[in-house]
């Protein structure tokens, strides 16, 4: 993943790691231990904390060699007493998933993996983007603007799923907005590489409740990329209305029961009472993304081929989303 220039600089001391296949596959046989050479965290001046979640802390930092600002995501490492080793498995899965999606303009790019030789902390070096969709766009938006925002997000999902990656935690907080208005999906801390159909995943619901699919709420661990499409449907509805569609103060059990009994009625109320001017094409996309049955849910490729996305975008939507910042 690192370039030859990065690889040639002074590396942090190697770590020993008992090889264990990522994403739940069988451990490698034999007593061999794998040694990893990471870059040095000393190459980056840490500036301030810009985010924190269940899977790590994100820092704004400056590359001392180039002067460029990057994001450092600190993963679980040693405490002051050195009692805990870095979570190599979490690192390997997250880095592998994000690296598999490299090159897409609407996915935050991973640059390197570095280690702090003193503390044992591990960092993912990522491109620095900006604030989140939650922070930048908290209000409701017109349909044309929502289409302009959803198109690149669905295209990013298409890239992830074609790369056999399921994000599993798509939500407004995990969508960043660049200074030019470009949207980028970030935080692959809950992501996983796809398994063959019928093979269960380690986590049933690693994401955030209001964006969690019905099949995950039901405890089904044999889900697929459709869980990301449900989350994108929730985001589309939230962009149109200015508020989350589901969840509230409900428990998992309450939300599942509510969706099982009332989803069709909720969508009808949304279309005819809350958003009466929403076009039929937009309704088709939203209801397709929010299909209760994952087998009937729109895939990313199917969504992008839908007439709502296939229509020629208006000039006002590009470049970026500059009109939204007025």
DOZA-10507 format. One line per 5 residues: number of its first residue (from 1); for each residue x, y, z of N, C-alpha, C. Coordinates in nm, 3 decimals. Last residue first. Layout:
BEGIN
NUM> X:Y:Z:X:Y:Z:X:Y:Z ~ ...
END
This chain:
BEGIN
326> -2.418:2.844:0.043:-2.455:2.985:0.041:-2.528:3.028:0.165 ~ -2.364:2.582:0.019:-2.286:2.654:0.119:-2.323:2.801:0.126 ~ -2.502:2.473:-0.186:-2.545:2.438:-0.051:-2.475:2.521:0.055 ~ -2.377:2.544:-0.423:-2.500:2.615:-0.384:-2.543:2.587:-0.242 ~ -2.158:2.356:-0.433:-2.135:2.494:-0.391:-2.263:2.565:-0.352
321> -2.102:2.090:-0.452:-2.234:2.131:-0.408:-2.226:2.274:-0.356 ~ -1.918:2.014:-0.749:-1.940:2.001:-0.605:-2.084:2.033:-0.570 ~ -2.002:2.222:-1.029:-1.915:2.128:-0.960:-1.944:2.125:-0.810 ~ -2.341:2.087:-1.014:-2.198:2.068:-1.028:-2.131:2.202:-1.058 ~ -2.605:2.145:-1.008:-2.558:2.047:-0.912:-2.406:2.036:-0.912
316> -2.667:2.315:-1.210:-2.659:2.373:-1.076:-2.602:2.276:-0.974 ~ -2.702:2.155:-1.431:-2.575:2.224:-1.416:-2.557:2.279:-1.276 ~ -2.855:1.840:-1.347:-2.864:1.982:-1.378:-2.729:2.050:-1.354 ~ -2.779:1.523:-1.495:-2.783:1.615:-1.383:-2.789:1.760:-1.428 ~ -2.996:1.321:-1.683:-2.883:1.413:-1.692:-2.888:1.512:-1.576
311> -3.102:1.023:-1.517:-3.131:1.152:-1.578:-3.007:1.240:-1.579 ~ -3.029:0.811:-1.360:-2.982:0.811:-1.498:-3.009:0.943:-1.569 ~ -3.156:0.836:-1.117:-3.013:0.865:-1.124:-2.964:0.880:-1.267 ~ -3.414:0.777:-1.203:-3.392:0.894:-1.118:-3.245:0.935:-1.120 ~ -3.402:0.537:-1.345:-3.423:0.662:-1.419:-3.396:0.786:-1.335
306> -3.135:0.326:-1.233:-3.274:0.374:-1.224:-3.286:0.510:-1.291 ~ -2.875:0.261:-1.221:-2.939:0.246:-1.352:-3.084:0.296:-1.351 ~ -2.820:0.289:-0.954:-2.758:0.384:-1.047:-2.819:0.376:-1.186 ~ -2.961:0.066:-0.852:-3.003:0.203:-0.819:-2.948:0.303:-0.919 ~ -2.814:-0.148:-0.953:-2.953:-0.129:-0.994:-3.000:0.013:-0.967
301> -2.572:-0.109:-0.815:-2.576:-0.104:-0.962:-2.717:-0.080:-1.012 ~ -2.655:-0.142:-0.549:-2.597:-0.014:-0.592:-2.603:-0.002:-0.744 ~ -2.980:-0.301:-0.540:-2.835:-0.302:-0.527:-2.783:-0.166:-0.573 ~ -3.287:-0.267:-0.366:-3.202:-0.226:-0.477:-3.055:-0.247:-0.445 ~ -3.434:-0.557:-0.216:-3.374:-0.424:-0.203:-3.288:-0.391:-0.325
296> -3.515:-0.812:-0.215:-3.590:-0.721:-0.302:-3.533:-0.579:-0.299 ~ -3.357:-0.931:-0.029:-3.353:-0.986:-0.164:-3.424:-0.895:-0.263 ~ -3.424:-0.805:0.209:-3.298:-0.768:0.144:-3.287:-0.822:0.002 ~ -3.736:-0.674:0.272:-3.669:-0.798:0.231:-3.540:-0.763:0.158 ~ -3.801:-0.403:0.291:-3.780:-0.482:0.413:-3.703:-0.610:0.382
291> -3.655:-0.149:0.103:-3.733:-0.273:0.098:-3.699:-0.357:0.221 ~ -3.527:0.093:0.074:-3.583:0.059:0.205:-3.679:-0.060:0.197 ~ -3.464:0.116:-0.190:-3.353:0.106:-0.094:-3.403:0.060:0.042 ~ -3.723:0.138:-0.291:-3.638:0.026:-0.331:-3.521:0.006:-0.237 ~ -3.810:0.377:-0.186:-3.879:0.255:-0.143:-3.799:0.131:-0.181
286> -3.627:0.543:-0.324:-3.628:0.538:-0.178:-3.697:0.411:-0.128 ~ -3.693:0.493:-0.595:-3.559:0.468:-0.544:-3.561:0.451:-0.393 ~ -3.963:0.570:-0.603:-3.925:0.435:-0.641:-3.787:0.400:-0.586 ~ -3.946:0.838:-0.535:-4.018:0.746:-0.446:-3.979:0.602:-0.476 ~ -3.816:0.936:-0.759:-3.747:0.940:-0.629:-3.814:0.846:-0.530
281> -4.020:0.896:-0.947:-3.892:0.827:-0.962:-3.815:0.824:-0.830 ~ -4.227:1.067:-0.859:-4.247:0.922:-0.858:-4.115:0.845:-0.868 ~ -4.090:1.335:-0.653:-4.123:1.275:-0.782:-4.147:1.125:-0.769 ~ -4.245:1.504:-0.386:-4.138:1.414:-0.429:-4.180:1.342:-0.557 ~ -4.447:1.649:-0.279:-4.396:1.694:-0.408:-4.282:1.607:-0.460
276> -4.503:1.544:-0.027:-4.601:1.524:-0.135:-4.550:1.564:-0.272 ~ -4.364:1.450:0.219:-4.297:1.487:0.094:-4.392:1.472:-0.026 ~ -4.556:1.403:0.422:-4.433:1.480:0.451:-4.370:1.533:0.324 ~ -4.772:1.271:0.287:-4.796:1.376:0.387:-4.673:1.465:0.406 ~ -4.678:1.091:0.096:-4.801:1.166:0.069:-4.829:1.279:0.167
271> -4.434:0.977:0.180:-4.452:1.020:0.042:-4.570:1.115:0.024 ~ -4.475:0.920:0.454:-4.362:1.002:0.411:-4.388:1.060:0.272 ~ -4.694:0.750:0.443:-4.707:0.878:0.513:-4.597:0.974:0.470 ~ -4.571:0.539:0.306:-4.685:0.609:0.246:-4.707:0.745:0.311 ~ -4.379:0.464:0.495:-4.336:0.516:0.365:-4.450:0.591:0.296
266> -4.546:0.375:0.702:-4.454:0.486:0.726:-4.407:0.548:0.594 ~ -4.676:0.160:0.583:-4.755:0.276:0.623:-4.665:0.398:0.645 ~ -4.454:-0.011:0.549:-4.531:0.036:0.433:-4.612:0.161:0.466 ~ -4.374:-0.049:0.822:-4.286:0.014:0.724:-4.364:0.068:0.604 ~ -4.510:-0.172:1.038:-4.555:-0.040:0.991:-4.473:0.021:0.878
261> -4.417:-0.420:1.123:-4.562:-0.395:1.119:-4.600:-0.271:1.041 ~ -4.140:-0.411:1.101:-4.213:-0.529:1.053:-4.361:-0.498:1.033 ~ -4.077:-0.172:1.230:-4.054:-0.185:1.086:-4.134:-0.301:1.028 ~ -4.151:-0.240:1.494:-4.213:-0.126:1.426:-4.197:-0.136:1.275 ~ -3.982:-0.454:1.549:-4.128:-0.474:1.552:-4.200:-0.363:1.477
256> -3.735:-0.322:1.530:-3.767:-0.432:1.440:-3.918:-0.455:1.434 ~ -3.761:-0.139:1.742:-3.746:-0.090:1.605:-3.781:-0.199:1.505 ~ -3.779:-0.311:1.962:-3.890:-0.221:1.931:-3.882:-0.171:1.787 ~ -3.528:-0.435:1.954:-3.650:-0.516:1.943:-3.769:-0.429:1.904 ~ -3.355:-0.218:1.991:-3.348:-0.298:1.869:-3.478:-0.375:1.847
251> -3.554:0.055:2.128:-3.455:-0.052:2.138:-3.451:-0.126:2.005 ~ -3.605:0.404:2.043:-3.643:0.262:2.044:-3.524:0.171:2.072 ~ -3.592:0.674:2.018:-3.548:0.617:2.145:-3.579:0.468:2.155 ~ -3.529:0.670:1.676:-3.568:0.750:1.792:-3.509:0.692:1.918 ~ -3.589:0.478:1.435:-3.509:0.464:1.557:-3.562:0.542:1.673
246> -3.596:0.652:1.116:-3.628:0.543:1.208:-3.548:0.555:1.337 ~ -3.520:0.883:0.977:-3.650:0.820:0.949:-3.692:0.724:1.059 ~ -3.380:1.186:1.105:-3.372:1.041:1.084:-3.511:0.981:1.065 ~ -3.446:1.489:0.916:-3.448:1.414:1.042:-3.437:1.265:1.012 ~ -3.475:1.611:0.672:-3.401:1.683:0.775:-3.397:1.612:0.909
241> -3.590:1.496:0.447:-3.678:1.543:0.555:-3.607:1.626:0.660 ~ -3.385:1.431:0.268:-3.509:1.490:0.217:-3.593:1.555:0.327 ~ -3.193:1.318:0.428:-3.158:1.437:0.351:-3.283:1.508:0.300 ~ -3.336:1.097:0.520:-3.297:1.201:0.615:-3.259:1.330:0.543 ~ -3.360:0.943:0.289:-3.480:0.995:0.355:-3.448:1.108:0.451
236> -3.086:0.889:0.249:-3.164:0.962:0.147:-3.290:1.022:0.209 ~ -3.031:0.741:0.479:-2.966:0.870:0.459:-3.041:0.953:0.356 ~ -3.185:0.513:0.434:-3.210:0.595:0.553:-3.151:0.734:0.537 ~ -3.055:0.423:0.204:-3.195:0.464:0.197:-3.233:0.551:0.315 ~ -2.810:0.358:0.314:-2.816:0.468:0.218:-2.960:0.515:0.197
231> -2.891:0.139:0.470:-2.837:0.258:0.535:-2.841:0.379:0.441 ~ -2.962:-0.039:0.264:-3.063:0.008:0.360:-3.016:0.137:0.426 ~ -2.711:-0.078:0.156:-2.811:-0.009:0.075:-2.927:0.040:0.162 ~ -2.579:-0.220:0.352:-2.531:-0.086:0.319:-2.636:-0.008:0.241 ~ -2.720:-0.457:0.342:-2.727:-0.379:0.466:-2.677:-0.236:0.442
226> -2.659:-0.575:0.100:-2.788:-0.505:0.110:-2.798:-0.423:0.238 ~ -2.430:-0.725:0.121:-2.415:-0.581:0.093:-2.545:-0.504:0.099 ~ -2.570:-0.951:0.372:-2.482:-0.918:0.260:-2.475:-0.768:0.238 ~ -2.597:-1.188:0.648:-2.643:-1.079:0.564:-2.543:-1.054:0.451 ~ -2.608:-1.383:0.852:-2.574:-1.420:0.715:-2.625:-1.314:0.617
221> -2.706:-1.323:1.097:-2.564:-1.295:1.076:-2.519:-1.331:0.935 ~ -2.996:-1.191:1.214:-2.943:-1.269:1.103:-2.798:-1.230:1.078 ~ -3.129:-1.041:1.401:-3.026:-1.132:1.447:-2.968:-1.221:1.340 ~ -3.300:-0.846:1.325:-3.360:-0.977:1.352:-3.257:-1.079:1.399 ~ -3.129:-0.642:1.261:-3.209:-0.628:1.383:-3.269:-0.762:1.423
216> -3.045:-0.741:1.015:-2.950:-0.736:1.127:-3.025:-0.723:1.259 ~ -3.278:-0.714:0.868:-3.220:-0.847:0.885:-3.117:-0.850:0.997 ~ -3.328:-0.434:0.873:-3.416:-0.527:0.945:-3.354:-0.664:0.967 ~ -3.021:-0.241:0.922:-3.121:-0.310:0.839:-3.208:-0.404:0.922 ~ -2.961:0.067:1.079:-2.941:-0.078:1.079:-3.055:-0.147:1.006
211> -2.975:0.329:1.135:-2.935:0.295:0.998:-2.914:0.144:0.982 ~ -3.029:0.364:1.405:-3.125:0.419:1.308:-3.095:0.383:1.162 ~ -2.791:0.216:1.525:-2.928:0.167:1.524:-3.020:0.230:1.418 ~ -2.492:0.151:1.355:-2.566:0.246:1.437:-2.716:0.223:1.416 ~ -2.313:-0.165:1.341:-2.333:-0.025:1.305:-2.414:0.054:1.405
206> -2.297:-0.434:1.390:-2.183:-0.352:1.429:-2.206:-0.203:1.409 ~ -2.482:-0.677:1.447:-2.515:-0.536:1.430:-2.399:-0.450:1.476 ~ -2.339:-0.923:1.437:-2.472:-0.911:1.377:-2.505:-0.765:1.349 ~ -2.013:-1.030:1.365:-2.100:-0.933:1.431:-2.233:-0.926:1.359 ~ -1.908:-1.232:1.206:-1.881:-1.233:1.350:-1.976:-1.142:1.425
201> -2.136:-1.380:0.967:-2.034:-1.283:1.008:-2.021:-1.284:1.159 ~ -2.190:-1.705:0.816:-2.223:-1.597:0.911:-2.104:-1.505:0.937 ~ -2.260:-1.795:0.485:-2.158:-1.797:0.590:-2.182:-1.680:0.685 ~ -2.445:-1.747:0.287:-2.478:-1.846:0.389:-2.377:-1.857:0.501 ~ -2.212:-1.675:0.033:-2.352:-1.673:0.077:-2.377:-1.783:0.178
196> -1.879:-1.603:0.151:-1.973:-1.673:0.062:-2.113:-1.671:0.120 ~ -1.820:-1.266:0.273:-1.809:-1.411:0.283:-1.902:-1.476:0.180 ~ -1.644:-0.959:0.224:-1.760:-1.046:0.205:-1.724:-1.192:0.220 ~ -1.473:-0.797:0.485:-1.469:-0.854:0.352:-1.582:-0.955:0.339 ~ -1.609:-0.522:0.671:-1.565:-0.661:0.660:-1.555:-0.698:0.514
191> -1.609:-0.236:0.894:-1.619:-0.302:0.764:-1.568:-0.445:0.769 ~ -1.584:-0.079:1.109:-1.681:-0.189:1.121:-1.689:-0.271:0.994 ~ -1.394:0.104:1.022:-1.369:0.028:1.144:-1.464:-0.087:1.166 ~ -1.381:0.277:0.814:-1.403:0.136:0.782:-1.379:0.048:0.903 ~ -1.432:0.586:0.765:-1.440:0.500:0.882:-1.481:0.357:0.847
186> -1.619:0.739:0.492:-1.501:0.716:0.573:-1.530:0.611:0.680 ~ -1.713:0.865:0.178:-1.742:0.770:0.285:-1.613:0.738:0.359 ~ -1.743:1.196:0.078:-1.652:1.081:0.085:-1.691:0.993:0.204 ~ -1.848:1.454:-0.143:-1.879:1.362:-0.034:-1.788:1.241:-0.040 ~ -1.740:1.783:-0.211:-1.738:1.642:-0.250:-1.762:1.554:-0.128
181> -1.715:2.049:-0.153:-1.848:1.990:-0.146:-1.854:1.845:-0.185 ~ -1.467:2.150:-0.131:-1.534:2.174:-0.259:-1.674:2.114:-0.263 ~ -1.388:2.058:0.113:-1.409:2.202:0.102:-1.477:2.238:-0.030 ~ -1.579:1.752:0.164:-1.458:1.828:0.136:-1.491:1.976:0.122 ~ -1.737:1.577:0.409:-1.762:1.676:0.305:-1.635:1.757:0.285
176> -1.791:1.230:0.493:-1.723:1.358:0.508:-1.748:1.446:0.387 ~ -1.978:1.011:0.665:-1.967:1.069:0.531:-1.909:1.209:0.548 ~ -2.029:0.928:0.916:-1.923:0.859:0.843:-1.919:0.897:0.695 ~ -2.250:1.065:1.001:-2.123:1.094:1.068:-2.005:1.031:0.995 ~ -2.457:0.947:0.849:-2.411:1.083:0.818:-2.276:1.117:0.882
171> -2.348:0.608:0.778:-2.435:0.702:0.848:-2.381:0.842:0.821 ~ -2.257:0.278:0.752:-2.280:0.401:0.675:-2.384:0.485:0.749 ~ -2.145:0.040:0.851:-2.173:0.152:0.941:-2.185:0.283:0.863 ~ -2.091:-0.159:0.664:-2.166:-0.195:0.784:-2.189:-0.081:0.883 ~ -1.942:-0.214:0.423:-1.902:-0.110:0.520:-1.962:-0.134:0.658
166> -1.810:-0.486:0.266:-1.934:-0.433:0.323:-1.895:-0.335:0.432 ~ -1.635:-0.566:-0.028:-1.630:-0.501:0.102:-1.771:-0.457:0.141 ~ -1.580:-0.645:-0.288:-1.616:-0.745:-0.188:-1.599:-0.691:-0.046 ~ -1.564:-0.458:-0.479:-1.437:-0.495:-0.416:-1.456:-0.595:-0.304 ~ -1.828:-0.416:-0.525:-1.752:-0.481:-0.632:-1.615:-0.527:-0.581
161> -1.879:-0.275:-0.290:-1.937:-0.409:-0.306:-1.870:-0.485:-0.419 ~ -1.736:-0.035:-0.334:-1.710:-0.120:-0.218:-1.758:-0.262:-0.243 ~ -1.858:0.059:-0.573:-1.715:0.028:-0.569:-1.683:-0.064:-0.452 ~ -2.121:0.098:-0.480:-2.096:0.006:-0.591:-1.949:-0.036:-0.594 ~ -2.073:0.297:-0.292:-2.119:0.165:-0.246:-2.097:0.061:-0.355
156> -2.008:0.502:-0.468:-1.906:0.454:-0.375:-1.944:0.317:-0.321 ~ -2.257:0.533:-0.587:-2.145:0.488:-0.670:-2.030:0.438:-0.582 ~ -2.398:0.630:-0.371:-2.435:0.499:-0.424:-2.323:0.445:-0.513 ~ -2.262:0.874:-0.349:-2.262:0.780:-0.237:-2.298:0.640:-0.284 ~ -2.311:1.006:-0.592:-2.175:0.961:-0.560:-2.169:0.864:-0.444
151> -2.606:1.029:-0.560:-2.543:0.962:-0.673:-2.399:0.919:-0.641 ~ -2.674:1.186:-0.339:-2.688:1.040:-0.331:-2.613:0.969:-0.443 ~ -2.635:1.449:-0.421:-2.559:1.397:-0.308:-2.562:1.244:-0.304 ~ -2.812:1.480:-0.629:-2.671:1.509:-0.652:-2.583:1.455:-0.541 ~ -3.049:1.422:-0.493:-3.003:1.332:-0.600:-2.855:1.354:-0.627
146> -3.060:1.646:-0.328:-3.046:1.512:-0.268:-2.998:1.413:-0.373 ~ -3.102:1.845:-0.518:-2.979:1.845:-0.439:-2.955:1.708:-0.377 ~ -3.354:1.772:-0.612:-3.241:1.778:-0.705:-3.108:1.776:-0.631 ~ -3.518:1.792:-0.376:-3.492:1.663:-0.441:-3.370:1.666:-0.533 ~ -3.384:2.008:-0.118:-3.469:1.979:-0.234:-3.426:1.849:-0.302
141> -3.333:1.907:0.228:-3.286:1.960:0.100:-3.382:1.926:-0.012 ~ -3.325:1.983:0.581:-3.384:1.916:0.465:-3.338:1.985:0.337 ~ -3.007:2.013:0.765:-3.145:2.050:0.731:-3.197:1.966:0.614 ~ -2.740:1.972:0.814:-2.837:1.921:0.912:-2.983:1.944:0.874 ~ -2.472:1.947:0.675:-2.604:1.955:0.612:-2.712:1.902:0.705
136> -2.244:1.937:0.839:-2.251:2.035:0.731:-2.391:2.054:0.675 ~ -2.277:1.732:1.030:-2.245:1.869:1.072:-2.274:1.972:0.964 ~ -2.341:1.508:0.875:-2.427:1.545:0.988:-2.403:1.691:1.027 ~ -2.125:1.493:0.705:-2.256:1.526:0.648:-2.352:1.570:0.758 ~ -1.839:1.639:0.875:-1.927:1.530:0.834:-2.057:1.582:0.773
131> -1.549:1.829:0.759:-1.658:1.795:0.849:-1.748:1.687:0.792 ~ -1.263:1.687:0.592:-1.335:1.799:0.652:-1.444:1.750:0.743 ~ -1.016:1.530:0.505:-1.124:1.582:0.422:-1.189:1.704:0.485 ~ -0.705:1.382:0.465:-0.787:1.468:0.550:-0.890:1.537:0.462 ~ -0.634:1.041:0.402:-0.648:1.177:0.350:-0.739:1.257:0.444
126> -0.465:0.867:0.670:-0.573:0.884:0.574:-0.572:1.025:0.517 ~ -0.297:0.622:0.832:-0.277:0.755:0.775:-0.376:0.770:0.659 ~ -0.372:0.455:1.125:-0.395:0.459:0.982:-0.375:0.603:0.936 ~ -0.152:0.364:1.386:-0.231:0.468:1.320:-0.251:0.434:1.173 ~ -0.098:0.216:1.704:-0.098:0.205:1.559:-0.191:0.310:1.500
121> 0.108:0.235:1.994:-0.013:0.275:1.922:0.007:0.259:1.771 ~ 0.337:0.190:2.132:0.278:0.076:2.064:0.151:0.109:1.989 ~ 0.476:0.395:2.250:0.351:0.351:2.313:0.295:0.223:2.254 ~ 0.714:0.416:2.097:0.716:0.431:2.243:0.592:0.371:2.308 ~ 0.664:0.391:1.828:0.753:0.294:1.889:0.753:0.301:2.041
116> 0.372:0.407:1.672:0.447:0.484:1.770:0.533:0.385:1.847 ~ 0.336:0.331:1.323:0.335:0.291:1.464:0.415:0.389:1.547 ~ 0.121:0.343:1.032:0.241:0.379:1.108:0.224:0.340:1.254 ~ 0.025:0.292:0.706:0.003:0.247:0.843:0.131:0.274:0.919 ~ -0.109:0.509:0.447:-0.004:0.429:0.510:-0.054:0.378:0.644
111> -0.339:0.605:0.313:-0.206:0.636:0.263:-0.098:0.545:0.320 ~ -0.669:0.563:0.200:-0.569:0.527:0.299:-0.431:0.546:0.237 ~ -0.926:0.797:0.116:-0.814:0.713:0.076:-0.718:0.687:0.192 ~ -1.275:0.788:0.129:-1.153:0.842:0.188:-1.038:0.744:0.163 ~ -1.456:0.787:-0.166:-1.415:0.705:-0.052:-1.284:0.762:0.000
106> -1.504:0.912:-0.402:-1.599:0.934:-0.293:-1.578:0.839:-0.176 ~ -1.317:0.839:-0.594:-1.317:0.977:-0.545:-1.410:1.004:-0.429 ~ -1.131:0.543:-0.552:-1.263:0.600:-0.578:-1.270:0.741:-0.519 ~ -0.879:0.451:-0.478:-0.896:0.511:-0.610:-1.031:0.571:-0.637 ~ -0.950:0.158:-0.284:-0.865:0.272:-0.320:-0.900:0.323:-0.460
101> -1.073:-0.051:-0.166:-1.159:0.050:-0.228:-1.081:0.171:-0.276 ~ -0.878:-0.197:-0.044:-0.948:-0.260:-0.156:-1.032:-0.159:-0.233 ~ -0.813:-0.033:0.169:-0.719:-0.042:0.058:-0.787:-0.102:-0.065 ~ -1.026:-0.085:0.338:-1.013:0.050:0.281:-0.918:0.049:0.161 ~ -0.981:-0.357:0.395:-1.107:-0.312:0.335:-1.093:-0.176:0.270
96> -0.724:-0.348:0.507:-0.749:-0.427:0.386:-0.876:-0.382:0.316 ~ -0.763:-0.190:0.734:-0.673:-0.144:0.629:-0.698:-0.218:0.498 ~ -0.946:-0.355:0.875:-0.983:-0.219:0.836:-0.895:-0.169:0.722 ~ -0.795:-0.593:0.905:-0.924:-0.594:0.837:-0.960:-0.454:0.788 ~ -0.564:-0.506:1.041:-0.553:-0.574:0.913:-0.684:-0.569:0.835
91> -0.671:-0.394:1.279:-0.592:-0.314:1.185:-0.591:-0.376:1.047 ~ -0.787:-0.616:1.397:-0.871:-0.502:1.360:-0.800:-0.414:1.258 ~ -0.551:-0.765:1.435:-0.658:-0.817:1.350:-0.750:-0.705:1.304 ~ -0.401:-0.611:1.612:-0.354:-0.629:1.475:-0.465:-0.679:1.383 ~ -0.433:-0.404:1.844:-0.526:-0.502:1.788:-0.493:-0.519:1.640
86> -0.136:-0.379:2.044:-0.225:-0.328:1.940:-0.313:-0.440:1.884 ~ -0.150:-0.496:2.386:-0.088:-0.495:2.253:-0.186:-0.436:2.152 ~ -0.135:-0.355:2.707:-0.218:-0.402:2.597:-0.142:-0.392:2.465 ~ 0.034:-0.254:2.899:-0.029:-0.383:2.927:-0.106:-0.438:2.808 ~ 0.183:-0.022:2.930:0.222:-0.117:2.828:0.154:-0.251:2.840
81> 0.103:0.175:3.096:0.179:0.066:3.155:0.221:-0.039:3.056 ~ -0.044:0.335:2.929:0.078:0.389:2.985:0.165:0.281:3.048 ~ -0.144:0.095:2.676:-0.172:0.203:2.769:-0.040:0.247:2.831 ~ -0.110:0.027:2.324:-0.067:0.008:2.462:-0.112:0.124:2.549 ~ -0.407:0.054:2.123:-0.266:0.026:2.143:-0.234:0.008:2.290
76> -0.648:0.079:1.874:-0.620:0.034:2.010:-0.473:-0.003:2.023 ~ -0.561:0.346:1.643:-0.628:0.223:1.681:-0.586:0.182:1.821 ~ -0.608:0.664:1.526:-0.536:0.583:1.624:-0.620:0.463:1.662 ~ -0.581:0.800:1.223:-0.678:0.727:1.304:-0.602:0.634:1.397 ~ -0.494:1.106:1.108:-0.439:0.988:1.173:-0.549:0.923:1.254
71> -0.511:1.286:0.809:-0.584:1.237:0.926:-0.514:1.113:0.978 ~ -0.295:1.556:0.705:-0.355:1.423:0.691:-0.440:1.395:0.814 ~ -0.149:1.821:0.529:-0.234:1.781:0.641:-0.298:1.647:0.608 ~ 0.192:1.847:0.422:0.050:1.824:0.394:-0.024:1.778:0.518 ~ 0.462:1.864:0.458:0.381:1.975:0.505:0.232:1.956:0.483
66> 0.636:1.660:0.401:0.573:1.729:0.288:0.495:1.853:0.329 ~ 0.743:1.575:0.643:0.826:1.571:0.523:0.768:1.653:0.409 ~ 0.550:1.581:0.839:0.668:1.666:0.858:0.753:1.673:0.731 ~ 0.217:1.605:0.789:0.332:1.525:0.747:0.455:1.615:0.753 ~ 0.009:1.681:1.056:0.084:1.734:0.942:0.203:1.644:0.914
61> -0.328:1.590:1.155:-0.183:1.589:1.169:-0.119:1.647:1.044 ~ -0.609:1.528:1.349:-0.555:1.604:1.237:-0.406:1.616:1.258 ~ -0.718:1.206:1.453:-0.641:1.327:1.477:-0.612:1.397:1.345 ~ -0.961:0.996:1.584:-0.907:1.055:1.462:-0.842:1.189:1.496 ~ -0.969:0.690:1.758:-0.969:0.836:1.768:-0.903:0.891:1.643
56> -1.183:0.394:1.731:-1.059:0.469:1.735:-1.081:0.618:1.749 ~ -1.427:0.268:1.731:-1.316:0.196:1.672:-1.186:0.277:1.670 ~ -1.622:0.428:1.835:-1.600:0.299:1.899:-1.474:0.230:1.849 ~ -1.469:0.758:1.805:-1.578:0.660:1.796:-1.539:0.530:1.860 ~ -1.397:1.095:1.732:-1.375:0.980:1.820:-1.496:0.888:1.811
51> -1.220:1.370:1.579:-1.330:1.274:1.589:-1.294:1.158:1.678 ~ -1.010:1.541:1.594:-1.124:1.583:1.512:-1.241:1.486:1.519 ~ -0.757:1.671:1.794:-0.853:1.562:1.778:-0.972:1.614:1.698 ~ -0.461:1.818:1.643:-0.577:1.818:1.732:-0.666:1.698:1.701 ~ -0.184:1.752:1.554:-0.236:1.887:1.576:-0.354:1.890:1.673
46> 0.116:1.580:1.537:-0.025:1.570:1.573:-0.076:1.707:1.616 ~ 0.326:1.535:1.274:0.301:1.625:1.387:0.152:1.624:1.417 ~ 0.479:1.242:1.166:0.358:1.324:1.164:0.345:1.406:1.291 ~ 0.687:1.076:1.196:0.686:1.153:1.071:0.568:1.250:1.066 ~ 0.639:0.925:1.416:0.715:1.048:1.436:0.721:1.134:1.310
41> 0.532:0.691:1.336:0.437:0.797:1.368:0.508:0.930:1.392 ~ 0.688:0.518:1.073:0.702:0.581:1.204:0.600:0.693:1.222 ~ 0.551:0.219:0.920:0.616:0.348:0.919:0.618:0.408:1.058 ~ 0.609:-0.125:1.018:0.523:-0.010:0.994:0.608:0.116:0.983 ~ 0.652:-0.450:0.948:0.728:-0.327:0.957:0.637:-0.210:0.920
36> 0.562:-0.743:1.112:0.517:-0.632:1.030:0.606:-0.511:1.055 ~ 0.591:-1.090:1.106:0.646:-0.964:1.154:0.610:-0.854:1.056 ~ 0.420:-1.378:1.216:0.442:-1.282:1.109:0.492:-1.151:1.169 ~ 0.513:-1.703:1.311:0.466:-1.571:1.351:0.507:-1.471:1.243 ~ 0.425:-2.045:1.295:0.494:-1.930:1.237:0.429:-1.800:1.283
31> 0.316:-2.284:1.379:0.354:-2.188:1.482:0.418:-2.062:1.428 ~ 0.025:-2.401:1.191:0.165:-2.393:1.225:0.196:-2.281:1.321 ~ -0.225:-2.247:0.977:-0.170:-2.359:1.054:-0.024:-2.334:1.085 ~ -0.430:-1.962:1.022:-0.323:-2.029:0.951:-0.263:-2.137:1.038 ~ -0.776:-2.000:1.106:-0.643:-1.952:1.133:-0.541:-2.027:1.051
26> -1.046:-1.957:0.871:-0.969:-2.043:0.959:-0.831:-1.988:0.983 ~ -1.216:-1.636:0.878:-1.175:-1.760:0.816:-1.083:-1.836:0.908 ~ -1.288:-1.389:0.992:-1.349:-1.510:1.044:-1.309:-1.637:0.975 ~ -1.155:-1.167:0.891:-1.295:-1.186:0.855:-1.347:-1.324:0.888 ~ -0.821:-1.295:0.845:-0.919:-1.193:0.877:-1.058:-1.237:0.834
21> -0.634:-1.553:1.001:-0.704:-1.504:0.882:-0.811:-1.404:0.921 ~ -0.355:-1.480:1.181:-0.491:-1.528:1.193:-0.570:-1.468:1.078 ~ -0.027:-1.516:1.293:-0.117:-1.497:1.179:-0.253:-1.558:1.203 ~ 0.086:-1.336:1.560:0.041:-1.470:1.526:-0.057:-1.457:1.410 ~ 0.333:-1.102:1.517:0.189:-1.124:1.511:0.162:-1.268:1.474
16> 0.566:-0.863:1.628:0.532:-1.002:1.602:0.381:-1.017:1.603 ~ 0.671:-0.564:1.468:0.586:-0.631:1.567:0.571:-0.777:1.528 ~ 0.973:-0.372:1.420:0.870:-0.466:1.376:0.795:-0.526:1.493 ~ 1.008:-0.020:1.484:1.047:-0.157:1.514:0.936:-0.253:1.475 ~ 0.947:0.193:1.197:0.938:0.160:1.339:0.976:0.015:1.360
11> 1.185:0.285:0.944:1.064:0.219:0.988:1.066:0.199:1.138 ~ 1.296:0.547:0.745:1.317:0.472:0.868:1.186:0.415:0.918 ~ 1.194:0.497:0.400:1.232:0.578:0.514:1.251:0.489:0.637 ~ 1.101:0.332:0.202:1.245:0.342:0.218:1.286:0.424:0.339 ~ 0.827:0.352:0.189:0.883:0.229:0.242:1.031:0.242:0.272
6> 0.793:0.597:0.066:0.751:0.581:0.204:0.819:0.461:0.266 ~ 0.893:0.533:-0.186:0.953:0.642:-0.110:0.919:0.632:0.037 ~ 0.725:0.332:-0.271:0.864:0.297:-0.243:0.932:0.406:-0.163 ~ 0.410:0.364:-0.089:0.496:0.382:-0.204:0.638:0.346:-0.167 ~ 0.202:0.121:0.071:0.288:0.236:0.078:0.374:0.244:-0.047
1> 0.082:-0.119:0.000:0.000:0.000:0.000:0.086:0.124:0.000
END
